Amino acid sequence: MKYLKILPHFWKTILVLVIIFSLCLIPAKDISKIDFLKISYEDLVVHLIMFSGLSSMLFIDLKRNTALVNRASALSYTVLAFCFLLGITTELLQLILTSLNRTGSVTDFLFDMLGSGLGIAGMRLIKQ
């Protein structure tokens, strides 16, 4: 029950998580209908942006709402570990859920981690 009291404090992170899961688990036939970017490698750019946003929001939410991580390095490692697990999870789900006609990709995962690192670095620069 006490965890339910914490959830409202993490609404930005939860919103970004919902967006990430929605985009990562859209069936392949529906992805072609989403035509908002006209650039090369748009999938990788989307992964970079999604995980940069997630790591930024999680960094901010954890910094404001927990006494757990009061050092910047511990906070950064916590956010990076969470993003690592989420990146692995989304890519594995794309492999396992064959009805999506999607494939998990090491390259997507690497861009997830690059985006996470950029988000953390940006928040650390802003917070200093």
C-alpha positions in Angstrom: 0.0 0.0 0.0 2.8 2.5 0.8 4.1 2.1 -2.7 0.8 3.4 -4.1 1.5 6.7 -2.3 4.8 7.0 -4.2 3.3 6.5 -7.7 1.9 10.1 -8.0 5.4 11.5 -7.5 6.7 9.5 -10.5 3.9 10.4 -12.9 6.3 11.8 -15.5 8.4 8.6 -15.5 5.3 6.4 -15.7 4.0 8.4 -18.6 7.3 8.0 -20.5 7.2 4.3 -19.7 3.8 3.9 -21.1 4.8 5.7 -24.3 7.9 3.5 -24.7 6.0 0.3 -24.2 3.3 1.5 -26.6 5.8 2.3 -29.3 8.0 -0.8 -28.8 5.0 -3.1 -28.9 3.1 -1.7 -31.8 2.6 -4.5 -34.4 4.9 -4.1 -37.5 2.0 -3.5 -39.8 0.9 -0.4 -37.8 4.4 1.1 -37.6 4.3 2.0 -41.3 1.2 4.1 -40.7 3.1 6.3 -38.3 4.8 8.8 -40.6 6.0 11.6 -38.4 9.7 11.5 -39.2 11.2 11.7 -42.7 14.8 11.0 -41.8 17.2 8.1 -42.3 17.5 5.7 -39.4 14.3 7.1 -37.8 13.9 3.9 -35.6 17.3 4.6 -34.0 16.5 8.2 -33.5 13.3 7.3 -31.8 15.1 4.9 -29.5 17.6 7.6 -28.6 14.9 10.1 -27.9 12.7 7.7 -25.9 15.4 6.6 -23.6 16.9 10.0 -23.2 13.5 11.2 -22.1 13.0 8.3 -19.8 16.4 8.6 -18.1 15.9 12.4 -17.7 12.5 12.0 -16.1 13.6 9.2 -13.8 16.6 11.1 -12.8 14.5 14.1 -11.9 11.8 12.1 -10.1 14.3 10.1 -8.1 16.2 13.2 -7.1 13.1 14.9 -5.9 11.2 12.1 -4.3 13.6 9.7 -2.6 16.3 9.9 0.0 17.6 6.6 -1.4 20.0 8.2 -3.9 21.5 11.4 -2.6 24.8 11.2 -4.5 24.9 12.0 -8.2 26.9 8.9 -9.1 24.5 6.5 -7.2 21.6 8.2 -8.8 23.2 7.9 -12.3 23.9 4.2 -11.8 20.4 3.6 -10.6 18.8 5.3 -13.6 21.2 3.5 -16.0 20.5 0.1 -14.4 16.7 0.7 -14.8 17.1 1.8 -18.4 19.3 -1.2 -19.1 16.7 -3.6 -17.8 13.9 -1.8 -19.7 15.9 -1.9 -22.9 16.6 -5.6 -22.6 12.9 -6.2 -21.7 11.5 -4.3 -24.7 13.9 -6.0 -27.2 13.1 -9.5 -25.8 9.4 -8.8 -25.9 9.7 -7.9 -29.6 11.5 -11.3 -30.1 9.1 -13.3 -28.0 5.7 -11.8 -29.1 5.7 -13.2 -32.6 2.2 -11.7 -33.3 3.9 -8.3 -33.5 6.1 -9.3 -36.4 8.9 -7.3 -34.8 12.4 -8.2 -34.2 14.6 -7.4 -31.2 17.8 -5.7 -32.2 21.2 -5.2 -30.6 21.5 -1.9 -32.4 18.2 -0.7 -30.9 19.4 -1.7 -27.5 22.7 0.2 -28.0 20.8 3.3 -29.0 18.6 2.8 -25.9 21.7 2.9 -23.8 23.2 5.8 -25.7 20.0 7.8 -25.1 20.0 6.8 -21.4 23.5 8.1 -21.1 22.7 11.3 -22.8 19.7 11.9 -20.6 21.7 11.3 -17.4 24.6 13.4 -18.6 22.2 16.2 -19.4 20.5 16.1 -16.1 23.8 16.0 -14.2 25.0 19.1 -16.1 21.7 20.9 -15.4 21.7 20.0 -11.7 25.3 21.2 -11.1 
